[in-house]
Amino acid sequence: MTTTILDLSGLKCPLPALKTRKALGALQPGDRLEVRCTDPLALLDIPHLVSEMAHRLESTERDGERSVFVIEKLAKPA
């Protein structure tokens, strides 16, 4: 199990969601992805993406303008 940090600060919608989707595709089940971004729409887009891809959003933190999401990649359902 590894944690990959993806800093998407400064990118605007839809790039944070698109880059998060691509990064999740490269991970193995059980790995975690920590996504850092400043786009306010990411607060809606990232949780929706995680749900749509059937992974698990472990935490969401907001610190000023920065949001940090920790996502666990789950195995694809059979």
C-alpha positions in Angstrom: 0.0 0.0 0.0 1.4 3.3 -1.1 0.2 6.9 -0.9 0.7 9.1 -3.9 0.5 12.9 -3.6 -1.1 14.8 -6.5 -0.8 18.6 -6.2 -3.2 20.2 -8.5 -3.1 23.7 -7.0 -3.9 26.4 -9.4 -5.8 24.2 -11.9 -9.4 25.0 -12.7 -12.4 22.8 -13.5 -12.4 20.3 -15.1 -8.6 19.6 -14.9 -8.5 18.5 -11.2 -11.2 15.8 -11.8 -9.6 14.6 -15.0 -6.1 14.4 -13.5 -7.5 12.6 -10.4 -9.2 10.0 -12.6 -6.0 9.4 -14.6 -3.9 9.1 -11.4 -6.4 6.6 -9.8 -6.2 4.5 -13.0 -2.5 4.0 -12.4 -2.8 2.9 -8.8 -3.2 -0.6 -7.4 -6.1 -1.6 -5.2 -5.4 -0.6 -1.6 -3.2 2.4 -2.7 -4.1 5.9 -1.6 -4.1 9.1 -3.5 -3.8 12.4 -1.7 -5.2 15.2 -4.0 -4.4 18.8 -3.2 -6.3 21.5 -5.1 -7.5 25.1 -4.9 -10.4 24.9 -7.3 -13.6 25.5 -5.3 -15.6 23.2 -7.6 -13.3 20.3 -6.6 -15.3 20.1 -3.4 -18.2 18.8 -5.6 -16.3 17.2 -8.4 -13.8 15.0 -6.6 -16.3 13.3 -4.2 -18.6 12.7 -7.2 -15.8 11.2 -9.2 -14.7 8.9 -6.4 -18.3 7.7 -6.0 -18.7 7.2 -9.7 -15.5 5.1 -9.9 -16.5 3.0 -6.8 -13.5 4.0 -4.7 -13.5 5.3 -1.1 -13.1 8.9 -0.1 -11.3 8.6 3.3 -11.2 12.2 4.2 -11.7 15.8 3.0 -10.0 18.7 4.6 -10.2 22.4 3.8 -7.5 24.8 4.9 -8.1 28.3 3.6 -8.3 28.0 -0.2 -6.8 24.5 -0.4 -8.7 21.3 -0.3 -7.1 18.0 0.4 -8.8 14.7 -0.4 -7.5 11.2 0.6 -8.9 8.5 -1.7 -8.4 4.8 -1.4 -8.5 2.8 -4.6 -10.7 -0.2 -4.2 -10.7 -3.3 -6.4 -13.2 -3.2 -9.2 -16.4 -5.1 -8.4 -16.7 -8.5 -10.1 
